[in-house]
């Protein structure tokens, strides 16, 4: 029997640039728990937001569809 680590393995968003505006998420935690943790890479010791996977997927789909306008 194997156990999942409770320590998130953070991955930087592929859309983050090198200008310091980076978002990180923990996909292994998301797949194991159904909760998507998200944090600001500039503050790795700071708080992380947690979203249900379905809500996060809907948010990402909205971004890809342009539902939130241009930056």
mmCIF file of the N, C-alpha and C atoms, coordinates in Angstrom:
data_MODEL
# 
_entry.id   MODEL 
# 
loop_
_atom_site.group_PDB 
_atom_site.id 
_atom_site.type_symbol 
_atom_site.label_atom_id 
_atom_site.label_alt_id 
_atom_site.label_comp_id 
_atom_site.label_asym_id 
_atom_site.label_entity_id 
_atom_site.label_seq_id 
_atom_site.pdbx_PDB_ins_code 
_atom_site.Cartn_x 
_atom_site.Cartn_y 
_atom_site.Cartn_z 
_atom_site.occupancy 
_atom_site.B_iso_or_equiv 
_atom_site.pdbx_formal_charge 
_atom_site.auth_seq_id 
_atom_site.auth_comp_id 
_atom_site.auth_asym_id 
_atom_site.auth_atom_id 
_atom_site.pdbx_PDB_model_num 
ATOM 1   N N  . UNK A 1 1  ? 0.842   -1.184 0.000   1.00 0.00 ? 1  UNK A N  1 
ATOM 2   C CA . UNK A 1 1  ? 0.000   0.000  0.000   1.00 0.00 ? 1  UNK A CA 1 
ATOM 3   C C  . UNK A 1 1  ? 0.884   1.243  0.000   1.00 0.00 ? 1  UNK A C  1 
ATOM 4   N N  . UNK A 1 2  ? 0.573   2.200  -0.871  1.00 0.00 ? 2  UNK A N  1 
ATOM 5   C CA . UNK A 1 2  ? 1.334   3.444  -0.927  1.00 0.00 ? 2  UNK A CA 1 
ATOM 6   C C  . UNK A 1 2  ? 0.491   4.564  -0.361  1.00 0.00 ? 2  UNK A C  1 
ATOM 7   N N  . UNK A 1 3  ? 1.170   5.578  0.119   1.00 0.00 ? 3  UNK A N  1 
ATOM 8   C CA . UNK A 1 3  ? 0.459   6.746  0.631   1.00 0.00 ? 3  UNK A CA 1 
ATOM 9   C C  . UNK A 1 3  ? 0.900   7.969  -0.140  1.00 0.00 ? 3  UNK A C  1 
ATOM 10  N N  . UNK A 1 4  ? -0.013  8.861  -0.339  1.00 0.00 ? 4  UNK A N  1 
ATOM 11  C CA . UNK A 1 4  ? 0.278   10.125 -1.008  1.00 0.00 ? 4  UNK A CA 1 
ATOM 12  C C  . UNK A 1 4  ? 0.905   11.085 -0.019  1.00 0.00 ? 4  UNK A C  1 
ATOM 13  N N  . UNK A 1 5  ? 1.857   11.844 -0.495  1.00 0.00 ? 5  UNK A N  1 
ATOM 14  C CA . UNK A 1 5  ? 2.457   12.880 0.334   1.00 0.00 ? 5  UNK A CA 1 
ATOM 15  C C  . UNK A 1 5  ? 1.448   14.012 0.504   1.00 0.00 ? 5  UNK A C  1 
ATOM 16  N N  . UNK A 1 6  ? 1.391   14.563 1.691   1.00 0.00 ? 6  UNK A N  1 
ATOM 17  C CA . UNK A 1 6  ? 0.499   15.697 1.916   1.00 0.00 ? 6  UNK A CA 1 
ATOM 18  C C  . UNK A 1 6  ? 1.192   17.008 1.589   1.00 0.00 ? 6  UNK A C  1 
ATOM 19  N N  . UNK A 1 7  ? 2.478   16.961 1.252   1.00 0.00 ? 7  UNK A N  1 
ATOM 20  C CA . UNK A 1 7  ? 3.210   18.159 0.879   1.00 0.00 ? 7  UNK A CA 1 
ATOM 21  C C  . UNK A 1 7  ? 2.976   18.442 -0.599  1.00 0.00 ? 7  UNK A C  1 
ATOM 22  N N  . UNK A 1 8  ? 2.389   19.591 -0.926  1.00 0.00 ? 8  UNK A N  1 
ATOM 23  C CA . UNK A 1 8  ? 2.134   19.903 -2.335  1.00 0.00 ? 8  UNK A CA 1 
ATOM 24  C C  . UNK A 1 8  ? 3.432   20.007 -3.135  1.00 0.00 ? 8  UNK A C  1 
ATOM 25  N N  . UNK A 1 9  ? 3.405   19.501 -4.351  1.00 0.00 ? 9  UNK A N  1 
ATOM 26  C CA . UNK A 1 9  ? 4.502   19.663 -5.299  1.00 0.00 ? 9  UNK A CA 1 
ATOM 27  C C  . UNK A 1 9  ? 4.076   20.777 -6.258  1.00 0.00 ? 9  UNK A C  1 
ATOM 28  N N  . UNK A 1 10 ? 4.597   21.973 -6.034  1.00 0.00 ? 10 UNK A N  1 
ATOM 29  C CA . UNK A 1 10 ? 4.146   23.161 -6.751  1.00 0.00 ? 10 UNK A CA 1 
ATOM 30  C C  . UNK A 1 10 ? 4.702   23.216 -8.168  1.00 0.00 ? 10 UNK A C  1 
ATOM 31  N N  . UNK A 1 11 ? 3.853   23.652 -9.099  1.00 0.00 ? 11 UNK A N  1 
ATOM 32  C CA . UNK A 1 11 ? 4.204   23.811 -10.508 1.00 0.00 ? 11 UNK A CA 1 
ATOM 33  C C  . UNK A 1 11 ? 3.797   25.218 -10.930 1.00 0.00 ? 11 UNK A C  1 
ATOM 34  N N  . UNK A 1 12 ? 4.694   25.901 -11.620 1.00 0.00 ? 12 UNK A N  1 
ATOM 35  C CA . UNK A 1 12 ? 4.390   27.248 -12.098 1.00 0.00 ? 12 UNK A CA 1 
ATOM 36  C C  . UNK A 1 12 ? 3.479   27.170 -13.321 1.00 0.00 ? 12 UNK A C  1 
ATOM 37  N N  . UNK A 1 13 ? 2.541   28.077 -13.398 1.00 0.00 ? 13 UNK A N  1 
ATOM 38  C CA . UNK A 1 13 ? 1.644   28.126 -14.540 1.00 0.00 ? 13 UNK A CA 1 
ATOM 39  C C  . UNK A 1 13 ? 2.435   28.320 -15.820 1.00 0.00 ? 13 UNK A C  1 
ATOM 40  N N  . UNK A 1 14 ? 2.016   27.640 -16.883 1.00 0.00 ? 14 UNK A N  1 
ATOM 41  C CA . UNK A 1 14 ? 2.690   27.793 -18.171 1.00 0.00 ? 14 UNK A CA 1 
ATOM 42  C C  . UNK A 1 14 ? 2.446   29.183 -18.764 1.00 0.00 ? 14 UNK A C  1 
ATOM 43  N N  . UNK A 1 15 ? 1.474   29.924 -18.242 1.00 0.00 ? 15 UNK A N  1 
ATOM 44  C CA . UNK A 1 15 ? 1.189   31.264 -18.721 1.00 0.00 ? 15 UNK A CA 1 
ATOM 45  C C  . UNK A 1 15 ? 1.900   32.343 -17.917 1.00 0.00 ? 15 UNK A C  1 
ATOM 46  N N  . UNK A 1 16 ? 2.595   31.963 -16.862 1.00 0.00 ? 16 UNK A N  1 
ATOM 47  C CA . UNK A 1 16 ? 3.321   32.939 -16.059 1.00 0.00 ? 16 UNK A CA 1 
ATOM 48  C C  . UNK A 1 16 ? 4.559   33.388 -16.814 1.00 0.00 ? 16 UNK A C  1 
ATOM 49  N N  . UNK A 1 17 ? 4.832   34.680 -16.733 1.00 0.00 ? 17 UNK A N  1 
ATOM 50  C CA . UNK A 1 17 ? 6.043   35.173 -17.373 1.00 0.00 ? 17 UNK A CA 1 
ATOM 51  C C  . UNK A 1 17 ? 7.150   35.282 -16.342 1.00 0.00 ? 17 UNK A C  1 
ATOM 52  N N  . UNK A 1 18 ? 8.301   35.707 -16.747 1.00 0.00 ? 18 UNK A N  1 
ATOM 53  C CA . UNK A 1 18 ? 9.428   35.842 -15.828 1.00 0.00 ? 18 UNK A CA 1 
ATOM 54  C C  . UNK A 1 18 ? 9.462   37.203 -15.153 1.00 0.00 ? 18 UNK A C  1 
ATOM 55  N N  . UNK A 1 19 ? 8.380   37.952 -15.223 1.00 0.00 ? 19 UNK A N  1 
ATOM 56  C CA . UNK A 1 19 ? 8.322   39.276 -14.623 1.00 0.00 ? 19 UNK A CA 1 
ATOM 57  C C  . UNK A 1 19 ? 7.892   39.266 -13.171 1.00 0.00 ? 19 UNK A C  1 
ATOM 58  N N  . UNK A 1 20 ? 7.813   38.102 -12.563 1.00 0.00 ? 20 UNK A N  1 
ATOM 59  C CA . UNK A 1 20 ? 7.462   38.020 -11.155 1.00 0.00 ? 20 UNK A CA 1 
ATOM 60  C C  . UNK A 1 20 ? 5.980   37.871 -10.873 1.00 0.00 ? 20 UNK A C  1 
ATOM 61  N N  . UNK A 1 21 ? 5.168   37.776 -11.914 1.00 0.00 ? 21 UNK A N  1 
ATOM 62  C CA . UNK A 1 21 ? 3.725   37.613 -11.712 1.00 0.00 ? 21 UNK A CA 1 
ATOM 63  C C  . UNK A 1 21 ? 3.349   36.168 -11.971 1.00 0.00 ? 21 UNK A C  1 
ATOM 64  N N  . UNK A 1 22 ? 3.834   35.291 -11.101 1.00 0.00 ? 22 UNK A N  1 
ATOM 65  C CA . UNK A 1 22 ? 3.662   33.862 -11.326 1.00 0.00 ? 22 UNK A CA 1 
ATOM 66  C C  . UNK A 1 22 ? 2.655   33.250 -10.358 1.00 0.00 ? 22 UNK A C  1 
ATOM 67  N N  . UNK A 1 23 ? 1.863   32.372 -10.902 1.00 0.00 ? 23 UNK A N  1 
ATOM 68  C CA . UNK A 1 23 ? 0.911   31.594 -10.122 1.00 0.00 ? 23 UNK A CA 1 
ATOM 69  C C  . UNK A 1 23 ? 1.389   30.151 -10.146 1.00 0.00 ? 23 UNK A C  1 
ATOM 70  N N  . UNK A 1 24 ? 1.329   29.490 -8.999  1.00 0.00 ? 24 UNK A N  1 
ATOM 71  C CA . UNK A 1 24 ? 1.686   28.084 -8.907  1.00 0.00 ? 24 UNK A CA 1 
ATOM 72  C C  . UNK A 1 24 ? 0.483   27.286 -8.435  1.00 0.00 ? 24 UNK A C  1 
ATOM 73  N N  . UNK A 1 25 ? 0.430   26.032 -8.841  1.00 0.00 ? 25 UNK A N  1 
ATOM 74  C CA . UNK A 1 25 ? -0.619  25.135 -8.376  1.00 0.00 ? 25 UNK A CA 1 
ATOM 75  C C  . UNK A 1 25 ? 0.011   23.783 -8.121  1.00 0.00 ? 25 UNK A C  1 
ATOM 76  N N  . UNK A 1 26 ? -0.715  22.909 -7.445  1.00 0.00 ? 26 UNK A N  1 
ATOM 77  C CA . UNK A 1 26 ? -0.188  21.599 -7.070  1.00 0.00 ? 26 UNK A CA 1 
ATOM 78  C C  . UNK A 1 26 ? -1.053  20.504 -7.697  1.00 0.00 ? 26 UNK A C  1 
ATOM 79  N N  . UNK A 1 27 ? -0.711  20.087 -8.926  1.00 0.00 ? 27 UNK A N  1 
ATOM 80  C CA . UNK A 1 27 ? -1.563  19.113 -9.625  1.00 0.00 ? 27 UNK A CA 1 
ATOM 81  C C  . UNK A 1 27 ? -1.643  17.745 -8.949  1.00 0.00 ? 27 UNK A C  1 
ATOM 82  N N  . UNK A 1 28 ? -0.583  17.287 -8.291  1.00 0.00 ? 28 UNK A N  1 
ATOM 83  C CA . UNK A 1 28 ? -0.673  15.974 -7.637  1.00 0.00 ? 28 UNK A CA 1 
ATOM 84  C C  . UNK A 1 28 ? -1.617  16.022 -6.449  1.00 0.00 ? 28 UNK A C  1 
ATOM 85  N N  . UNK A 1 29 ? -1.622  17.133 -5.743  1.00 0.00 ? 29 UNK A N  1 
ATOM 86  C CA . UNK A 1 29 ? -2.575  17.298 -4.645  1.00 0.00 ? 29 UNK A CA 1 
ATOM 87  C C  . UNK A 1 29 ? -3.994  17.350 -5.197  1.00 0.00 ? 29 UNK A C  1 
ATOM 88  N N  . UNK A 1 30 ? -4.156  18.040 -6.302  1.00 0.00 ? 30 UNK A N  1 
ATOM 89  C CA . UNK A 1 30 ? -5.478  18.153 -6.917  1.00 0.00 ? 30 UNK A CA 1 
ATOM 90  C C  . UNK A 1 30 ? -6.006  16.793 -7.343  1.00 0.00 ? 30 UNK A C  1 
ATOM 91  N N  . UNK A 1 31 ? -5.151  15.984 -7.959  1.00 0.00 ? 31 UNK A N  1 
ATOM 92  C CA . UNK A 1 31 ? -5.627  14.676 -8.419  1.00 0.00 ? 31 UNK A CA 1 
ATOM 93  C C  . UNK A 1 31 ? -5.892  13.721 -7.259  1.00 0.00 ? 31 UNK A C  1 
ATOM 94  N N  . UNK A 1 32 ? -5.153  13.879 -6.171  1.00 0.00 ? 32 UNK A N  1 
ATOM 95  C CA . UNK A 1 32 ? -5.331  12.988 -5.018  1.00 0.00 ? 32 UNK A CA 1 
ATOM 96  C C  . UNK A 1 32 ? -6.520  13.374 -4.146  1.00 0.00 ? 32 UNK A C  1 
ATOM 97  N N  . UNK A 1 33 ? -6.837  14.684 -4.080  1.00 0.00 ? 33 UNK A N  1 
ATOM 98  C CA . UNK A 1 33 ? -7.852  15.142 -3.131  1.00 0.00 ? 33 UNK A CA 1 
ATOM 99  C C  . UNK A 1 33 ? -9.086  15.770 -3.767  1.00 0.00 ? 33 UNK A C  1 
ATOM 100 N N  . UNK A 1 34 ? -8.980  16.168 -5.046  1.00 0.00 ? 34 UNK A N  1 
ATOM 101 C CA . UNK A 1 34 ? -10.089 16.882 -5.674  1.00 0.00 ? 34 UNK A CA 1 
ATOM 102 C C  . UNK A 1 34 ? -10.106 18.351 -5.323  1.00 0.00 ? 34 UNK A C  1 
ATOM 103 N N  . UNK A 1 35 ? -9.083  18.809 -4.621  1.00 0.00 ? 35 UNK A N  1 
ATOM 104 C CA . UNK A 1 35 ? -8.940  20.216 -4.250  1.00 0.00 ? 35 UNK A CA 1 
ATOM 105 C C  . UNK A 1 35 ? -7.689  20.760 -4.936  1.00 0.00 ? 35 UNK A C  1 
ATOM 106 N N  . UNK A 1 36 ? -7.811  21.929 -5.572  1.00 0.00 ? 36 UNK A N  1 
ATOM 107 C CA . UNK A 1 36 ? -6.692  22.541 -6.284  1.00 0.00 ? 36 UNK A CA 1 
ATOM 108 C C  . UNK A 1 36 ? -6.110  23.673 -5.442  1.00 0.00 ? 36 UNK A C  1 
ATOM 109 N N  . UNK A 1 37 ? -4.900  23.479 -4.894  1.00 0.00 ? 37 UNK A N  1 
ATOM 110 C CA . UNK A 1 37 ? -4.260  24.569 -4.172  1.00 0.00 ? 37 UNK A CA 1 
ATOM 111 C C  . UNK A 1 37 ? -3.530  25.488 -5.155  1.00 0.00 ? 37 UNK A C  1 
ATOM 112 N N  . UNK A 1 38 ? -3.631  26.800 -4.926  1.00 0.00 ? 38 UNK A N  1 
ATOM 113 C CA . UNK A 1 38 ? -3.023  27.813 -5.784  1.00 0.00 ? 38 UNK A CA 1 
ATOM 114 C C  . UNK A 1 38 ? -2.327  28.815 -4.876  1.00 0.00 ? 38 UNK A C  1 
ATOM 115 N N  . UNK A 1 39 ? -1.122  29.253 -5.285  1.00 0.00 ? 39 UNK A N  1 
ATOM 116 C CA . UNK A 1 39 ? -0.403  30.248 -4.481  1.00 0.00 ? 39 UNK A CA 1 
ATOM 117 C C  . UNK A 1 39 ? 0.370   31.207 -5.379  1.00 0.00 ? 39 UNK A C  1 
ATOM 118 N N  . UNK A 1 40 ? 0.814   32.283 -4.774  1.00 0.00 ? 40 UNK A N  1 
ATOM 119 C CA . UNK A 1 40 ? 1.652   33.293 -5.421  1.00 0.00 ? 40 UNK A CA 1 
ATOM 120 C C  . UNK A 1 40 ? 3.102   32.840 -5.282  1.00 0.00 ? 40 UNK A C  1 
ATOM 121 N N  . UNK A 1 41 ? 3.791   32.641 -6.395  1.00 0.00 ? 41 UNK A N  1 
ATOM 122 C CA . UNK A 1 41 ? 5.169   32.144 -6.336  1.00 0.00 ? 41 UNK A CA 1 
ATOM 123 C C  . UNK A 1 41 ? 6.132   33.130 -5.696  1.00 0.00 ? 41 UNK A C  1 
ATOM 124 N N  . UNK A 1 42 ? 5.765   34.397 -5.648  1.00 0.00 ? 42 UNK A N  1 
ATOM 125 C CA . UNK A 1 42 ? 6.626   35.393 -4.992  1.00 0.00 ? 42 UNK A CA 1 
ATOM 126 C C  . UNK A 1 42 ? 6.592   35.248 -3.476  1.00 0.00 ? 42 UNK A C  1 
ATOM 127 N N  . UNK A 1 43 ? 5.602   34.541 -2.959  1.00 0.00 ? 43 UNK A N  1 
ATOM 128 C CA . UNK A 1 43 ? 5.438   34.378 -1.519  1.00 0.00 ? 43 UNK A CA 1 
ATOM 129 C C  . UNK A 1 43 ? 5.155   32.910 -1.200  1.00 0.00 ? 43 UNK A C  1 
ATOM 130 N N  . UNK A 1 44 ? 6.137   32.013 -1.438  1.00 0.00 ? 44 UNK A N  1 
ATOM 131 C CA . UNK A 1 44 ? 5.877   30.580 -1.260  1.00 0.00 ? 44 UNK A CA 1 
ATOM 132 C C  . UNK A 1 44 ? 5.542   30.169 0.171   1.00 0.00 ? 44 UNK A C  1 
ATOM 133 N N  . UNK A 1 45 ? 5.918   30.971 1.140   1.00 0.00 ? 45 UNK A N  1 
ATOM 134 C CA . UNK A 1 45 ? 5.573   30.667 2.523   1.00 0.00 ? 45 UNK A CA 1 
ATOM 135 C C  . UNK A 1 45 ? 4.241   31.248 2.946   1.00 0.00 ? 45 UNK A C  1 
ATOM 136 N N  . UNK A 1 46 ? 3.638   31.999 2.054   1.00 0.00 ? 46 UNK A N  1 
ATOM 137 C CA . UNK A 1 46 ? 2.366   32.647 2.368   1.00 0.00 ? 46 UNK A CA 1 
ATOM 138 C C  . UNK A 1 46 ? 1.196   31.703 2.178   1.00 0.00 ? 46 UNK A C  1 
ATOM 139 N N  . UNK A 1 47 ? 0.011   32.254 2.223   1.00 0.00 ? 47 UNK A N  1 
ATOM 140 C CA . UNK A 1 47 ? -1.188  31.409 2.141   1.00 0.00 ? 47 UNK A CA 1 
ATOM 141 C C  . UNK A 1 47 ? -1.401  30.860 0.731   1.00 0.00 ? 47 UNK A C  1 
ATOM 142 N N  . UNK A 1 48 ? -2.094  29.766 0.677   1.00 0.00 ? 48 UNK A N  1 
ATOM 143 C CA . UNK A 1 48 ? -2.535  29.181 -0.593  1.00 0.00 ? 48 UNK A CA 1 
ATOM 144 C C  . UNK A 1 48 ? -4.053  29.168 -0.590  1.00 0.00 ? 48 UNK A C  1 
ATOM 145 N N  . UNK A 1 49 ? -4.630  29.428 -1.725  1.00 0.00 ? 49 UNK A N  1 
ATOM 146 C CA . UNK A 1 49 ? -6.076  29.318 -1.873  1.00 0.00 ? 49 UNK A CA 1 
ATOM 147 C C  . UNK A 1 49 ? -6.394  27.907 -2.329  1.00 0.00 ? 49 UNK A C  1 
ATOM 148 N N  . UNK A 1 50 ? -7.517  27.381 -1.917  1.00 0.00 ? 50 UNK A N  1 
ATOM 149 C CA . UNK A 1 50 ? -7.925  26.029 -2.298  1.00 0.00 ? 50 UNK A CA 1 
ATOM 150 C C  . UNK A 1 50 ? -9.296  26.077 -2.956  1.00 0.00 ? 50 UNK A C  1 
ATOM 151 N N  . UNK A 1 51 ? -9.399  25.409 -4.098  1.00 0.00 ? 51 UNK A N  1 
ATOM 152 C CA . UNK A 1 51 ? -10.639 25.400 -4.860  1.00 0.00 ? 51 UNK A CA 1 
ATOM 153 C C  . UNK A 1 51 ? -11.045 23.967 -5.185  1.00 0.00 ? 51 UNK A C  1 
ATOM 154 N N  . UNK A 1 52 ? -12.337 23.673 -5.183  1.00 0.00 ? 52 UNK A N  1 
ATOM 155 C CA . UNK A 1 52 ? -12.770 22.368 -5.683  1.00 0.00 ? 52 UNK A CA 1 
ATOM 156 C C  . UNK A 1 52 ? -12.330 22.232 -7.150  1.00 0.00 ? 52 UNK A C  1 
ATOM 157 N N  . UNK A 1 53 ? -11.912 21.042 -7.538  1.00 0.00 ? 53 UNK A N  1 
ATOM 158 C CA . UNK A 1 53 ? -11.374 20.831 -8.884  1.00 0.00 ? 53 UNK A CA 1 
ATOM 159 C C  . UNK A 1 53 ? -12.363 21.260 -9.974  1.00 0.00 ? 53 UNK A C  1 
ATOM 160 N N  . UNK A 1 54 ? -13.638 20.987 -9.801  1.00 0.00 ? 54 UNK A N  1 
ATOM 161 C CA . UNK A 1 54 ? -14.630 21.361 -10.815 1.00 0.00 ? 54 UNK A CA 1 
ATOM 162 C C  . UNK A 1 54 ? -14.725 22.881 -10.972 1.00 0.00 ? 54 UNK A C  1 
ATOM 163 N N  . UNK A 1 55 ? -14.661 23.598 -9.862  1.00 0.00 ? 55 UNK A N  1 
ATOM 164 C CA . UNK A 1 55 ? -14.719 25.059 -9.920  1.00 0.00 ? 55 UNK A CA 1 
ATOM 165 C C  . UNK A 1 55 ? -13.470 25.623 -10.589 1.00 0.00 ? 55 UNK A C  1 
ATOM 166 N N  . UNK A 1 56 ? -12.309 25.053 -10.278 1.00 0.00 ? 56 UNK A N  1 
ATOM 167 C CA . UNK A 1 56 ? -11.067 25.514 -10.887 1.00 0.00 ? 56 UNK A CA 1 
ATOM 168 C C  . UNK A 1 56 ? -11.083 25.230 -12.388 1.00 0.00 ? 56 UNK A C  1 
ATOM 169 N N  . UNK A 1 57 ? -11.575 24.063 -12.784 1.00 0.00 ? 57 UNK A N  1 
ATOM 170 C CA . UNK A 1 57 ? -11.664 23.718 -14.205 1.00 0.00 ? 57 UNK A CA 1 
ATOM 171 C C  . UNK A 1 57 ? -12.591 24.689 -14.940 1.00 0.00 ? 57 UNK A C  1 
ATOM 172 N N  . UNK A 1 58 ? -13.696 25.054 -14.320 1.00 0.00 ? 58 UNK A N  1 
ATOM 173 C CA . UNK A 1 58 ? -14.618 26.013 -14.929 1.00 0.00 ? 58 UNK A CA 1 
ATOM 174 C C  . UNK A 1 58 ? -13.972 27.383 -15.065 1.00 0.00 ? 58 UNK A C  1 
ATOM 175 N N  . UNK A 1 59 ? -13.192 27.796 -14.069 1.00 0.00 ? 59 UNK A N  1 
ATOM 176 C CA . UNK A 1 59 ? -12.472 29.066 -14.117 1.00 0.00 ? 59 UNK A CA 1 
ATOM 177 C C  . UNK A 1 59 ? -11.474 29.068 -15.271 1.00 0.00 ? 59 UNK A C  1 
ATOM 178 N N  . UNK A 1 60 ? -10.680 28.007 -15.383 1.00 0.00 ? 60 UNK A N  1 
ATOM 179 C CA . UNK A 1 60 ? -9.688  27.909 -16.458 1.00 0.00 ? 60 UNK A CA 1 
ATOM 180 C C  . UNK A 1 60 ? -10.384 27.912 -17.827 1.00 0.00 ? 60 UNK A C  1 
ATOM 181 N N  . UNK A 1 61 ? -11.486 27.196 -17.941 1.00 0.00 ? 61 UNK A N  1 
ATOM 182 C CA . UNK A 1 61 ? -12.233 27.183 -19.200 1.00 0.00 ? 61 UNK A CA 1 
ATOM 183 C C  . UNK A 1 61 ? -12.737 28.587 -19.541 1.00 0.00 ? 61 UNK A C  1 
ATOM 184 N N  . UNK A 1 62 ? -13.186 29.325 -18.547 1.00 0.00 ? 62 UNK A N  1 
ATOM 185 C CA . UNK A 1 62 ? -13.625 30.700 -18.757 1.00 0.00 ? 62 UNK A CA 1 
ATOM 186 C C  . UNK A 1 62 ? -12.493 31.599 -19.215 1.00 0.00 ? 62 UNK A C  1 
ATOM 187 N N  . UNK A 1 63 ? -11.318 31.411 -18.628 1.00 0.00 ? 63 UNK A N  1 
ATOM 188 C CA . UNK A 1 63 ? -10.147 32.181 -19.064 1.00 0.00 ? 63 UNK A CA 1 
ATOM 189 C C  . UNK A 1 63 ? -9.822  31.878 -20.521 1.00 0.00 ? 63 UNK A C  1 
ATOM 190 N N  . UNK A 1 64 ? -9.799  30.594 -20.855 1.00 0.00 ? 64 UNK A N  1 
ATOM 191 C CA . UNK A 1 64 ? -9.469  30.197 -22.225 1.00 0.00 ? 64 UNK A CA 1 
ATOM 192 C C  . UNK A 1 64 ? -10.496 30.716 -23.231 1.00 0.00 ? 64 UNK A C  1 
ATOM 193 N N  . UNK A 1 65 ? -11.739 30.835 -22.812 1.00 0.00 ? 65 UNK A N  1 
ATOM 194 C CA . UNK A 1 65 ? -12.802 31.310 -23.689 1.00 0.00 ? 65 UNK A CA 1 
ATOM 195 C C  . UNK A 1 65 ? -12.838 32.842 -23.770 1.00 0.00 ? 65 UNK A C  1 
ATOM 196 N N  . UNK A 1 66 ? -12.061 33.518 -22.929 1.00 0.00 ? 66 UNK A N  1 
ATOM 197 C CA . UNK A 1 66 ? -12.059 34.979 -22.942 1.00 0.00 ? 66 UNK A CA 1 
ATOM 198 C C  . UNK A 1 66 ? -13.223 35.585 -22.199 1.00 0.00 ? 66 UNK A C  1 
ATOM 199 N N  . UNK A 1 67 ? -13.852 34.814 -21.331 1.00 0.00 ? 67 UNK A N  1 
ATOM 200 C CA . UNK A 1 67 ? -15.030 35.294 -20.606 1.00 0.00 ? 67 UNK A CA 1 
ATOM 201 C C  . UNK A 1 67 ? -14.742 36.431 -19.643 1.00 0.00 ? 67 UNK A C  1 
ATOM 202 N N  . UNK A 1 68 ? -13.490 36.653 -19.282 1.00 0.00 ? 68 UNK A N  1 
ATOM 203 C CA . UNK A 1 68 ? -13.163 37.655 -18.280 1.00 0.00 ? 68 UNK A CA 1 
ATOM 204 C C  . UNK A 1 68 ? -12.509 38.893 -18.888 1.00 0.00 ? 68 UNK A C  1 
ATOM 205 N N  . UNK A 1 69 ? -12.472 39.009 -20.190 1.00 0.00 ? 69 UNK A N  1 
ATOM 206 C CA . UNK A 1 69 ? -11.878 40.164 -20.856 1.00 0.00 ? 69 UNK A CA 1 
ATOM 207 C C  . UNK A 1 69 ? -10.361 40.078 -20.914 1.00 0.00 ? 69 UNK A C  1 
ATOM 208 N N  . UNK A 1 70 ? -9.772  41.073 -21.531 1.00 0.00 ? 70 UNK A N  1 
ATOM 209 C CA . UNK A 1 70 ? -8.317  41.126 -21.684 1.00 0.00 ? 70 UNK A CA 1 
ATOM 210 C C  . UNK A 1 70 ? -7.695  41.783 -20.473 1.00 0.00 ? 70 UNK A C  1 
ATOM 211 N N  . UNK A 1 71 ? -6.450  41.408 -20.225 1.00 0.00 ? 71 UNK A N  1 
ATOM 212 C CA . UNK A 1 71 ? -5.704  41.990 -19.092 1.00 0.00 ? 71 UNK A CA 1 
ATOM 213 C C  . UNK A 1 71 ? -5.276  43.394 -19.396 1.00 0.00 ? 71 UNK A C  1 
# 
